[in-house]
């Protein structure tokens, strides 16, 4: 399966909620509309909360990949304000 091409990436595996979403949101805010952000996060709370919060902000969730090491990569397309 081909990986999704992305414009920027952020690793939030060293953060805890709610800082996981805050760091992802700050990085997403720096992108232009239509660009794709890859967010690497830990299993558990981040996987449950970050996608939901990003979707609530109006952005498009493209895919959530299990990296097989206790982390996931979430691909998000920025949707204009």
Secondary structure by P-SEA (a helix, b strand, c coil): ccccccccccccccccaaaaaaaaaaaaaaccccbbbbbbbbcccccccaaaaaaaacccccccccccccbbbbbbbbbcc
